[in-house]
């Protein structure tokens, strides 16, 4: 139990620091950061799979079109999520991005209702209604939908839904996704190089090259820690720990990147945080009730 909490906490802590990493690469266009993230992630994952002698799954999966199709879909959702997140950080929308991951658990509940035909308990319906009112308030206050948060929440929720029903574990699944994305990323980086726009080659800063190359372990290590932790702790505990990441991102947006956070916006966040507290407490109460001896 203790090691699982440590692994999961480290994963969400690293994810919470992501705005600092992507902001340090603000001289590189978001689509190029995304391409390098795919390239270096695959290199890192190949090394990990080779060291662990964990390649037996690949020939079997390549003979199953249905599995491949599901991972094409999850790879596209992951790509969209990564791109919007990188763009948000490098364009002064760290707080909006953090909101996307605050509402993500509630989007997961909604997807479970619509796609998996799961039943919602009364407490979950109340949490969903409170969260919807918070999003409605933010929309009215800003004069437009919080589209960054909604896209991030929906794409990551869809990705989680596909991975929940996937036939591969975290390491193998992420490796297959990056293998699928690798050719597109490689062609794009080669095209940039041909036209003299490859930031990795042209930047005058060695730190930028090192940061781009570090995208591999920076992407994969939190995912591996998350997978290791999720196997060792209850979902209720994991659900509480997961709010560490967007909380850190929101605080970085206010304290480090000095983004505007007026009282009207804070009110909308407080409503959504209230919904999350209701959701988590209701889940813990149900879990405790179900585990109690008859």
N, C-alpha and C positions, 0 to 999 in steps of 0.2 A: 504493500500500500504506500509506504513512504517513498520508495524509489519511483513509483508511478507518479506521485504528486510532483516530485522533483523534475522528472522528465517533461511532464506536461507544462509545468510552470516555466521551465527553461524555453520550451518551444514558443509559448505565448509571449514571454519576455523578449525573445529575439524578434518575433513579429512586431512587437510594440516599438522596436527601435528602427524598423524599416524606413520611416520617413527621413531619418538622419542619413541613411545610406543613399536613398534615391535623390535626396536634396544635394548630396555631395557630388552627384553626377548631373547637375542641372545644365552643364554645358553640352551634354549629349541628348539628342532628341529622344523622346519616349519610345518611339518605334525601334530605334537602334538599341536602346537599353534592353528592350524586350527581346530582340534578336540575339544579343550577346548572352542574355540570361538563358535562352534556350540552348545555345551552343555550349557554354561552359557548364551548364547543368548536366548535359548529356555526358560530357567528358568526365565530370566528377562521378556520376552514377555508374558509368562503365568501369571506372576504377574500383568503386565499392563492390559492384557485382563480381568483378574478377577476383578481388581479394577474398570475397566470401564464397567464391565458386558457386554462384547462384544464377546460372544461365539455363538450367534445364527447362524452365517454364516457357522460354521464348519459342522454340520450334512447335510446341503444342499449341500455343496461342495463335501463331501464324496460320494454323490450319482451321481456325474457327472464325469465320466471317462475322458472326453475330457479336462476339467479344470485341473484335477489331472495330466494328461500327460503333459500339458503345464508347470505346476509348477515343475514337475520332471526335465524337460529340463532346466528351469531357475535356479533350485537349482544346477544342475551340472555345468552350466556356472558360477554361483556365486562361487561355490567351486573352480573351476579352477582359477578364477580371484583372489580370496583370497590367494590361495596357492602360485601362481606365485608372487603376490605382497609381501607376507611375506618373501618368499625365496629371492626376489630381495633386500629388505631392509637389511636382515641379511647377505647378501653376497656382500655388497658394490655396489649395482646398484640402488641407490635411484634416481639418475638423469635419468637413463633409464626408471625407473618406472614412473616418472613424465611425461616423453615424451609420454607414453601410454595414459595418461589422457588428454594431450594437443591435441593429434590427434583423441581422441574419438569422439568429435562432428562431425568431417569430416567423420569418419567411419559410424556414424549414418546416415549422408546424403547418403553415398554410399549404406548402407543397405536399406534405404528408396527407393532408385532407383531400386535396384536389387530385393528386396522382396516385397515391398509394391507398386511397379510400379509407384512411384512418379516421377514427372517431375522436372528436375533440371533447375533453372534459369541460365542465362549466368554468373552472378556473382559467383554462386555456382560452376559452372564448372571451372571457373578461379581459385577459391580458392582451389578446389580439385587438379588441375594441379600444382599449386605452392607447395602445401603440398607434393604431390608425388615427385616433384623434390627435396624437402628437405630430404625426406626419402631416395631417390636414392643417394643423396650426402653423407648422413651418412653411407649408405651401402658401397659405394665405398671407403670412407675414412677409415672405420673400417675393410673392407675386408670381412664383413658378414652382413647379415640382422640384423637390430635392433629388434631381435626376442622377447625380453622382452616387449618392447613398443608395438609391433604389437599384441602379444598374449593378453596383458592387454587391449588394445584398442578394439580388436575384441570380446573378451569374455564379456567385459562390454557393448559393443555395442549390442551384441546379447542378453544379459540379459535385456538391456533397451528396445529392440524391443519386447521381449516376455512380459515384464511388461506393455508396452504401450498398448498391445492388450489384457491384462489379465482382468479377471472378478472381481478381488479383489483389494482393495485399499492397500496402502503401509503397514500398520500394519498387516492386515490379510494375505496379500501375503507373507511378510517376516516370519510371524509365521508359515504358511503352509510349506514354504521352509525349515525352521529349524526343523519342525516336521519330514519331510521326511529325513533330514540328521542326525537327532538325533540318530537313531538306529546304523548307521554305526560308528558315532563318539563314542557312548557309548561302542560298542564292541571293538573298537580300544583302547580306554583308559583302559578298563578292561583287554585286552590282555597285554598292557604295564604294568599294575599293577601286573598281574600274573608273568611276567618275571622280575619284579623289576626295570622297566625303566620309571615309571610314574614320570615325573619331579615335578608334583604338590605334590606328597607324599615324594619324595626323595631329593628335593632340600634343601640345608642348609639355604636358604635365604627366610625368610617370605615375603619379598617384591615380590619375584617371584610368590608365591601363591596368593597374593593380586592382582597382575597384571593379572594373568590368570583368576581369578574370576571376575575381572573388565571387561573382554572381552564382557560380556553380554550388560551392559549399553553402553560401548564404541562403540559397533557395532550398537545397536538399536537406541540410542538417536539421532545421526546425521541423520539417515534415517527418523525418525519421524519429526525432525525439517525441513528436506528437503521437506517432503510431505506437511507439514503445510505451508511452504513458497511458494511452487509451486502453491498452490491454490489461492494465494493472489496477485501475481505479473505477469506481462506479460512474455512470453517466451523470448523475447529479453533481458529483464533485467536479467532474470535467466541465460541466456546464458553468459552474461558478468560476473556475480558473480561467475560462476562455475570455471573460470580460477584462482580464488584465491587459490584453493587447489593445483593444480600441480605447480603453481608458488612458493608457500611456500615449497613444497616438493623439487623442484629443488634448491632453496636457501639453504635449510637444507643440501642437498647433497653436495653443494660446501662449505658452511661456517661451518657446524657442523661436517659432516662426512669426509670432506676434499677429496672428490672424484675428480679425474682428469677432467678438463674441458678446454681442449686446444682450441686455436682459430679455428681450423678446425671443431671441434665439435660444438662450439658456432655458427659458420656460418650456420650449418645445422639447429640448433634450431631457429636461426633468420629467416630463410626461412619459417619454419613451423609456427612461431609466426606471420609472415607477412600474411600467408594464413589464420590464425585464425582471424586476424584483418580485412582482406577483407571479410571473411565469416560473422563476426558479423556486420560490417558496412553495408554490403549489406542487411542483414536481417532487421536491424533497418530502413534502407531507404525504403524497401518494406513495412514494417509494418506502417511506418509513412504515406507513400503514400496511402495505403489502408484505413487508418483511417481518412484521410483528407476528409472534406465535399465535396460533388460533386458540 
